[in-house]
Amino acid sequence: MDPFDAGAGSILRQPKPVWATAGASVVAFMGIGLVDPILPSIARGLDATAGQVSLLFTSYFLITAFAMLVTGFVSSRIGGRRTLLVGLALVVVFAGLAGTSGSVGELVGFRAGWGLGNALFVSTALAVIVGAAAGGSAAAILLYESALGLGMACGPLLGALLGDASWRYPFFGTAFLMAIGFLCITVFLKDQAKPARKISVLDPIKALGHGGLASAAASAFFYNYTFFTVLAFTPFVLNMTPYKSGAVFFAWGLLLAVFSVLVAPRLQERFGSLKVLGGSLVLLAVDVLVLGYGDHTTAIVCTILSGAFIGVNNTVYTELALGVSDAPRPVASAGYNFVRWFAAAAAPYFAPKIEEWTDIHVPFAVAAVTALLGAVVVVVRRKALTGEAEELRARHATQDGVSVFAD
């Protein structure tokens, strides 16, 4: 299947509300990698250590993880459109405040508020895109992953271009772009019908009682530790100018986008999702290990190459999380993200600590081990990740045109 084919299932043939949401999602994901090329500059500008600056990721994702428990609660009461707008407004406010920070403590605090807004927006955006996209959930997920990849690629580039003048400018730039996203959502996305059943704060936790969803979340937890070791710790290892670091992570993001949208679906079709995921995790482990113990040029090459494996993993994990259980998509997504974002918060904190306790190579050895642990979970729990999903689809096929995946 070609996701860019002009037919009805193409991700290119989508209504305006979907494009408006996807466009805002690009900017939201830009905010994740925005600080990558300017981390050393922030450390110098605020007289902070690498460990202190890495808390920009930790505070962001820790708040994001807990916020996942309330995103469904909020959106099921005020609707998807209003939730998106609240999330965007919070990002605009806290991204702008981050640019005014006078200390690393203030900056970390403002990033936490930014994380709350991003959680409300990103989790709801996926549900909105899946619900409104033409061509079914497969096309919607690929469109969402395209936005993720493009945002991940452009974030470091924007950070480098604006950060070369001052580390504060990328934060102001993000606030401006998210304000544009706010206007696009306001104009193009109409009020949506609220779910028939309101979602409670505990529903995502209860959803994790499903063996398949819990297994996907556990594997993604280990994978995300590896992912964010690369994203948050590697800039200090490369120790390059904002332009050069931005170029490296731009190339990394391009590979992420290409492999998530174009390569992953073809590999899944030929080999099956779990074989692709397990193999990609093993290759990521090898790549990260070589990154940590190679010379500077090798580290650059392996950083860029990791984008390919990360792109494949992101697509497969998203599909597993949304399709492996009978929980409504927003609930399943919230439970899955609640677990995996804790690893995204942990990696930026522990990687510099591990370097302090040992040396600069060991954080990457740890990241390689966590990627392998993610693969082990996939192998050990493969029946839960496939059998229950197939049984669910079989039950779905016997129902009279009512989709259990359309919540």
WOWOSUL-V915872 format. One record per backbone hydrogen bond with DSSP energy under -0.5 kcal/mol. CO is the residue of the C=O (numbers start at 1). NH is the residue of the N-H. E is the energy in kcal/mol with one decimal. If there is no record, write none. Layout:
CO_NH_E / CO_NH_E
This chain:
1_3_-0.7 / 2_5_-1.9 / 3_11_-2.8 / 7_10_-1.7 / 10_13_-0.6 / 12_14_-1.2 / 15_18_-0.7 / 15_19_-1.7 / 16_20_-2.8 / 17_21_-2.2 / 18_22_-2.8 / 19_23_-2.7 / 20_24_-2.0 / 21_25_-1.9 / 22_26_-1.8 / 23_27_-1.4 / 24_28_-2.1 / 25_29_-2.6 / 26_30_-1.6 / 27_31_-1.3 / 29_32_-1.0 / 29_33_-1.0 / 30_34_-1.2 / 33_36_-1.2 / 35_38_-0.7 / 35_39_-0.7 / 36_39_-1.2 / 38_42_-3.0 / 39_43_-2.4 / 40_44_-2.2 / 41_45_-3.0 / 42_46_-2.5 / 43_48_-2.8 / 44_47_-0.8 / 49_53_-2.4 / 50_54_-2.1 / 51_55_-0.5 / 52_55_-1.0 / 53_56_-2.2 / 54_57_-1.5 / 54_58_-1.5 / 55_59_-2.9 / 56_60_-0.9 / 57_61_-2.8 / 58_62_-2.3 / 59_63_-1.9 / 60_64_-1.7 / 61_65_-2.5 / 62_66_-1.9 / 63_67_-2.5 / 64_68_-1.2 / 65_68_-0.7 / 66_69_-1.4 / 67_70_-1.6 / 67_71_-1.2 / 68_72_-0.6 / 70_74_-2.7 / 71_75_-2.9 / 72_76_-2.3 / 74_77_-1.3 / 74_78_-2.4 / 75_79_-1.7 / 79_83_-1.8 / 80_84_-2.4 / 81_85_-2.2 / 82_86_-2.5 / 83_87_-2.5 / 84_88_-2.6 / 85_89_-2.5 / 86_90_-2.2 / 87_91_-2.0 / 88_92_-2.5 / 89_93_-2.3 / 90_94_-2.8 / 91_95_-2.8 / 92_96_-1.8 / 93_97_-2.1 / 94_98_-2.1 / 95_99_-1.2 / 97_100_-1.5 / 98_101_-1.3 / 103_107_-2.0 / 104_108_-2.5 / 105_109_-2.1 / 106_110_-2.6 / 107_111_-2.1 / 108_112_-1.5 / 109_113_-1.6 / 110_114_-2.2 / 111_115_-2.3 / 112_116_-1.7 / 113_117_-1.9 / 114_118_-2.6 / 115_119_-2.3 / 116_120_-2.1 / 117_121_-2.1 / 118_122_-3.4 / 119_123_-1.8 / 120_124_-0.9 / 121_125_-2.8 / 122_126_-1.8 / 123_127_-1.2 / 124_128_-2.6 / 125_129_-2.9 / 126_130_-2.6 / 127_131_-2.2 / 128_132_-2.1 / 129_133_-2.1 / 133_136_-0.6 / 135_139_-0.6 / 136_140_-1.6 / 137_141_-2.8 / 138_142_-2.0 / 139_143_-2.1 / 140_144_-2.4 / 141_145_-2.7 / 142_146_-2.1 / 143_147_-2.1 / 144_148_-2.3 / 145_149_-2.9 / 146_150_-2.8 / 147_151_-2.5 / 148_152_-2.8 / 149_153_-2.0 / 150_154_-2.7 / 151_155_-2.4 / 152_156_-0.8 / 153_157_-0.9 / 154_158_-3.0 / 155_159_-2.7 / 156_160_-2.2 / 157_161_-2.6 / 158_162_-2.6 / 159_163_-1.9 / 160_164_-1.3 / 162_165_-1.0 / 162_166_-1.5 / 166_169_-0.8 / 166_170_-0.5 / 168_171_-0.8 / 168_172_-1.5 / 169_173_-2.8 / 170_174_-2.1 / 171_175_-2.0 / 172_176_-2.1 / 173_177_-2.4 / 174_178_-2.7 / 175_179_-1.6 / 176_180_-1.6 / 177_181_-2.0 / 178_182_-2.2 / 179_183_-1.8 / 180_184_-2.3 / 181_185_-2.5 / 182_186_-2.2 / 183_187_-2.2 / 184_188_-2.9 / 185_189_-1.7 / 188_190_-0.6 / 200_203_-0.7 / 202_206_-2.5 / 203_207_-2.4 / 204_208_-0.9 / 205_208_-0.6 / 206_209_-1.9 / 207_210_-1.8 / 210_214_-2.7 / 211_215_-2.0 / 212_216_-2.2 / 213_217_-2.5 / 214_218_-2.4 / 215_219_-2.5 / 216_220_-2.3 / 217_221_-1.9 / 218_222_-1.6 / 219_223_-2.2 / 220_224_-2.8 / 221_225_-1.4 / 222_226_-1.3 / 223_227_-2.6 / 224_228_-2.6 / 225_229_-1.1 / 226_230_-1.9 / 227_231_-2.0 / 228_232_-2.1 / 229_233_-1.9 / 229_234_-1.0 / 230_234_-0.7 / 233_236_-1.0 / 233_237_-1.1 / 234_238_-2.9 / 235_239_-2.1 / 241_245_-3.0 / 242_246_-2.7 / 243_247_-2.2 / 244_248_-2.1 / 245_249_-2.3 / 246_250_-1.7 / 247_251_-2.2 / 248_252_-2.1 / 249_253_-2.1 / 250_254_-2.2 / 251_255_-2.1 / 252_256_-2.1 / 253_257_-2.5 / 254_258_-2.7 / 255_259_-2.7 / 256_260_-1.9 / 257_261_-1.9 / 258_262_-2.5 / 258_263_-1.4 / 259_264_-2.8 / 262_266_-0.6 / 263_267_-2.4 / 264_268_-2.7 / 265_269_-2.1 / 266_270_-1.6 / 267_271_-3.0 / 267_272_-0.6 / 268_272_-1.8 / 272_276_-2.0 / 273_277_-2.7 / 274_278_-2.8 / 275_279_-2.4 / 276_280_-2.5 / 277_281_-2.2 / 278_282_-1.8 / 279_283_-2.3 / 280_284_-2.2 / 281_285_-2.0 / 282_286_-2.0 / 283_287_-2.5 / 284_288_-2.7 / 285_289_-2.0 / 286_290_-2.3 / 287_291_-2.3 / 288_292_-2.1 / 289_293_-1.4 / 290_294_-1.7 / 295_299_-2.4 / 296_300_-1.9 / 297_301_-2.3 / 298_302_-2.8 / 299_303_-2.1 / 300_304_-2.2 / 301_305_-2.7 / 302_306_-1.9 / 303_307_-0.6 / 304_307_-1.4 / 305_308_-1.5 / 305_309_-0.9 / 306_310_-2.5 / 307_311_-2.2 / 308_312_-1.9 / 309_313_-2.5 / 310_314_-2.6 / 311_315_-1.7 / 312_316_-2.0 / 313_317_-2.9 / 314_318_-2.2 / 315_319_-2.0 / 316_320_-2.5 / 317_321_-2.8 / 318_322_-2.0 / 319_323_-1.7 / 320_324_-2.0 / 328_331_-0.5 / 328_332_-2.8 / 329_333_-3.0 / 330_334_-1.9 / 331_335_-2.5 / 332_336_-2.4 / 333_337_-2.6 / 334_338_-2.3 / 335_339_-1.4 / 336_340_-2.2 / 337_341_-2.3 / 339_342_-0.9 / 339_343_-0.6 / 340_343_-0.7 / 340_344_-1.2 / 341_345_-1.6 / 342_346_-2.0 / 343_347_-2.6 / 344_348_-0.7 / 345_349_-0.6 / 346_349_-0.6 / 346_350_-2.9 / 347_351_-2.5 / 348_352_-0.6 / 349_353_-1.0 / 350_354_-3.3 / 351_355_-1.9 / 352_356_-2.1 / 353_357_-2.2 / 354_358_-2.1 / 359_363_-0.6 / 361_364_-1.1 / 361_365_-1.2 / 362_366_-2.5 / 363_367_-1.8 / 364_368_-2.1 / 365_369_-1.9 / 366_370_-2.2 / 367_371_-1.8 / 368_372_-1.9 / 369_373_-2.3 / 370_374_-2.0 / 371_375_-1.7 / 372_376_-2.3 / 373_377_-2.2 / 374_378_-1.6 / 375_379_-2.1 / 376_380_-3.1 / 377_381_-2.5 / 379_382_-1.1 / 381_385_-1.9 / 382_386_-1.3 / 383_387_-1.8 / 383_388_-0.9 / 386_390_-2.7 / 387_391_-2.3 / 388_392_-2.1 / 389_393_-2.3 / 390_394_-2.0 / 391_395_-2.1 / 392_396_-2.4 / 393_397_-2.2 / 394_398_-0.9 / 395_398_-0.5 / 395_399_-0.6 / 396_399_-1.0 / 399_401_-2.5 / 401_403_-0.6 / 402_404_-0.5 / 403_406_-0.9
